[in-house]
Amino acid sequence: MMSNSKEKLLKNKKAVEEINRHRWIESEKIGHDIGFETASGDWLEKFSSAWMQYHMPNRKTSASSSKSAKRKTATSAKTPKQTKPS
């Protein structure tokens, strides 16, 4: 069964364009049309996570958002705020 976020990607126009591009490239490699279903399954498995991180940065998975929060906390603890002299 496909996850909810991947189902939403299949409704996203830009993601479908990427899947169709992937379909074309992979079809050219093997010499015949692989079809949208095969191309979408392959693209979702191989490239969807990276695509979402780049194109949908506000929609992070809970694992990646907790890593991001840890990084922000660690970074802010290391760099003290500097004040301008009066």
Long-range contacts (C-beta under 8 A, 24 or more apart in sequence): 2-44, 5-52, 5-59, 5-61, 6-44, 6-48, 9-44, 9-48, 9-51, 9-52, 10-40, 14-55, 15-48, 15-51, 15-55, 18-43, 18-47, 18-51, 19-43, 19-44, 22-47
